Amino acid sequence: MRLLSVCPGCRGEWDNVSCWQSAAVGEVMTLPCPSALVHLFGKNGNLSRNCTARGWSHVYPVITIACWSDNKDGARELVFYRVVKILTTLGHSLSLVSLLTSIAIICSFRRLYCTRNYIHLNLFVSFILRAVAVLVKDALLFSDDETVDCSTQPSLVDCKASLVFSNYFIMANFFWLLVEGLYLHTLLLVIHNYSIRFPVYMLIGWGVPLVFMVAWIVCRVKLEDTRCWEMNENPIPRRLINWPIMASVIINFILFISIIRILVQKVRCTDVGGNEQSQYKRLAKSTLLLIPLFGINYMVFVYLMEPTNKILNYIKIFFELGLGSFQGLIVAVLYCFLNSEVQIELRRMWRHLSFRGFRGRDYRMHTLSVSRNGTETCAPSARHARAQSILQTETTTL
């Protein structure tokens, strides 16, 4: 009955932009600009309407004035960063799922336990920690909700801790890419009397970044202890992060060139008098496989650690943050899912499970036949013989 009663005032309505609730005559309704326009233009304006005896008045001020921005460059920049953030979130999420699956697969088969796969596992873990840290940092530092944005909170401990872990895991990820390069280079040189032990690789991958992070924290506390530590007005703390990463990328690039040289020599030796096109195909395949493993894509912008040109800065951010977030996914696909050793183990497990299922079905049919006839017939014997034949074939194949 209350809904059917006619009340003086203005009914709620949707004007294709905002949802206006019911109001009494003489009441002024004020709403913020739609969130889509706020995200697009970054302008927090308000829209108002008066409720009169004749109904709702026109919206004032005009939406193009209240919610639009005359600064087109600022609007484009905001759209650019929104796109990069969405792309980064998507890339890290896909990388996270694929890397977790890869770790579960490698840890499930004992035949895959070796130094090379141990290094791969640590690289996968560094990618996972990097993805989680970046997602948490973005959620805390660049949240649209002021209640979640930790930079507006009284205590900045959680905010600073998220930035510390994020920087550490990013640096550790680069150093594990360096470890991959060192290990492969040592392996290809075929140095029989010398080999780097795995604890040394662990020290390079996790220990060296820790030293630089401790130095970075000390510099932050002493030189630039402001807000959430996300501002970089003092160049010294920023260089403690950028320069070690730049050094690892340069060293990895040198190792990459050396490995390509060794691969060229090996391809020529193994195909003497052979088809030249097949040589280049194998060399190109090896090169493409090494690029994501060594992080050579970062070498393109290594001289642009602090670009002053805005366009170059946009390109660097798009490739390093946007497309670089998919690097974990690419590494997991190339070095786990497409790995011949992993595929052999998966096929072996699938054959084993299929054979167990076949034996179970055969045993049930054999039992049913015996219970019906009282004695074993020729058909079960034939099936049993076929099972033995399949077992022998599987053993020979494996």
CORQUI-V203753 format. One record per backbone hydrogen bond with DSSP energy under -0.5 kcal/mol. CO is the residue of the C=O (numbers start at 1). NH is the residue of the N-H. If there is no record, write none. Layout:
co=CO nh=NH
co=CO nh=NH
//
This chain:
co=1 nh=5
co=5 nh=7
co=10 nh=23
co=13 nh=15
co=13 nh=20
co=18 nh=15
co=18 nh=17
co=18 nh=20
co=19 nh=21
co=20 nh=13
co=23 nh=10
co=24 nh=27
co=27 nh=29
co=27 nh=51
co=29 nh=49
co=31 nh=47
co=34 nh=37
co=34 nh=38
co=35 nh=39
co=36 nh=40
co=37 nh=41
co=37 nh=42
co=38 nh=42
co=42 nh=44
co=43 nh=45
co=45 nh=33
co=47 nh=31
co=48 nh=60
co=49 nh=29
co=50 nh=52
co=50 nh=57
co=51 nh=26
co=52 nh=55
co=55 nh=52
co=60 nh=48
co=62 nh=65
co=62 nh=66
co=63 nh=67
co=63 nh=68
co=70 nh=72
co=71 nh=75
co=72 nh=76
co=73 nh=77
co=74 nh=78
co=75 nh=79
co=76 nh=80
co=77 nh=81
co=78 nh=82
co=79 nh=83
co=80 nh=84
co=81 nh=85
co=82 nh=86
co=83 nh=87
co=84 nh=88
co=85 nh=89
co=86 nh=90
co=87 nh=91
co=88 nh=92
co=89 nh=93
co=90 nh=94
co=91 nh=95
co=92 nh=96
co=93 nh=97
co=94 nh=98
co=95 nh=99
co=96 nh=100
co=97 nh=101
co=98 nh=102
co=99 nh=103
co=100 nh=104
co=101 nh=105
co=102 nh=106
co=103 nh=107
co=104 nh=108
co=105 nh=108
co=105 nh=109
co=106 nh=109
co=108 nh=110
co=109 nh=112
co=110 nh=113
co=112 nh=114
co=114 nh=118
co=115 nh=119
co=116 nh=120
co=117 nh=121
co=118 nh=122
co=119 nh=123
co=120 nh=124
co=121 nh=125
co=122 nh=126
co=123 nh=127
co=124 nh=128
co=125 nh=129
co=126 nh=130
co=127 nh=131
co=128 nh=132
co=129 nh=133
co=130 nh=134
co=131 nh=135
co=132 nh=136
co=133 nh=137
co=134 nh=138
co=135 nh=139
co=136 nh=140
co=137 nh=141
co=138 nh=142
co=140 nh=150
co=140 nh=151
co=144 nh=146
co=145 nh=148
co=145 nh=149
co=149 nh=152
co=150 nh=153
co=156 nh=160
co=157 nh=161
co=158 nh=162
co=159 nh=163
co=160 nh=164
co=161 nh=165
co=162 nh=166
co=163 nh=167
co=164 nh=168
co=165 nh=169
co=166 nh=170
co=167 nh=171
co=168 nh=172
co=169 nh=173
co=170 nh=174
co=171 nh=175
co=172 nh=176
co=173 nh=177
co=174 nh=178
co=175 nh=179
co=176 nh=180
co=177 nh=181
co=178 nh=182
co=179 nh=183
co=180 nh=184
co=181 nh=185
co=182 nh=186
co=183 nh=187
co=184 nh=188
co=185 nh=189
co=186 nh=190
co=186 nh=191
co=187 nh=190
co=190 nh=192
co=191 nh=194
co=197 nh=200
co=197 nh=201
co=198 nh=202
co=199 nh=203
co=200 nh=204
co=201 nh=205
co=202 nh=206
co=202 nh=207
co=203 nh=207
co=203 nh=208
co=206 nh=210
co=207 nh=211
co=208 nh=212
co=209 nh=213
co=210 nh=214
co=211 nh=215
co=212 nh=216
co=213 nh=217
co=214 nh=218
co=215 nh=219
co=216 nh=220
co=217 nh=221
co=218 nh=222
co=219 nh=223
co=219 nh=224
co=220 nh=224
co=224 nh=226
co=226 nh=229
co=233 nh=235
co=234 nh=238
co=235 nh=239
co=236 nh=240
co=237 nh=241
co=238 nh=241
co=238 nh=242
co=239 nh=243
co=241 nh=245
co=242 nh=246
co=243 nh=247
co=244 nh=248
co=245 nh=249
co=246 nh=250
co=247 nh=251
co=248 nh=252
co=249 nh=253
co=250 nh=254
co=251 nh=255
co=252 nh=256
co=253 nh=257
co=254 nh=258
co=255 nh=259
co=256 nh=260
co=257 nh=261
co=258 nh=262
co=259 nh=263
co=260 nh=264
co=261 nh=265
co=262 nh=266
co=263 nh=267
co=264 nh=268
co=265 nh=269
co=266 nh=270
co=267 nh=271
co=269 nh=272
co=271 nh=274
co=275 nh=279
co=276 nh=280
co=277 nh=281
co=278 nh=282
co=279 nh=283
co=280 nh=284
co=281 nh=285
co=282 nh=286
co=283 nh=287
co=284 nh=288
co=285 nh=289
co=286 nh=290
co=287 nh=291
co=288 nh=292
co=289 nh=293
co=290 nh=294
co=291 nh=295
co=291 nh=296
co=295 nh=298
co=296 nh=299
co=296 nh=300
co=297 nh=300
co=298 nh=301
co=299 nh=302
co=301 nh=304
co=302 nh=305
co=304 nh=307
co=309 nh=313
co=310 nh=314
co=311 nh=315
co=312 nh=316
co=313 nh=317
co=314 nh=318
co=315 nh=319
co=316 nh=320
co=317 nh=321
co=317 nh=322
co=318 nh=322
co=318 nh=323
co=319 nh=324
co=321 nh=325
co=323 nh=326
co=324 nh=327
co=326 nh=330
co=327 nh=331
co=328 nh=332
co=329 nh=333
co=330 nh=334
co=331 nh=335
co=332 nh=336
co=332 nh=337
co=333 nh=338
co=336 nh=339
co=339 nh=343
co=340 nh=344
co=341 nh=345
co=342 nh=346
co=343 nh=347
co=344 nh=348
co=345 nh=349
co=346 nh=350
co=347 nh=351
co=348 nh=352
co=349 nh=353
co=350 nh=354
co=351 nh=355
co=352 nh=356
co=353 nh=357
co=354 nh=358
co=355 nh=359
co=356 nh=360
co=357 nh=361
co=358 nh=362
co=359 nh=363
co=360 nh=364
co=361 nh=365
co=362 nh=366
co=363 nh=367
co=364 nh=368
co=365 nh=369
co=366 nh=370
co=367 nh=371
co=368 nh=372
co=369 nh=373
co=370 nh=374
co=377 nh=381
co=378 nh=382
co=379 nh=383
co=380 nh=384
co=381 nh=385
co=382 nh=386
co=383 nh=387
co=384 nh=388
co=385 nh=389
co=386 nh=390
co=387 nh=391
co=388 nh=392
co=389 nh=393
co=390 nh=394
co=391 nh=395
co=392 nh=396
co=393 nh=397
co=394 nh=398
//
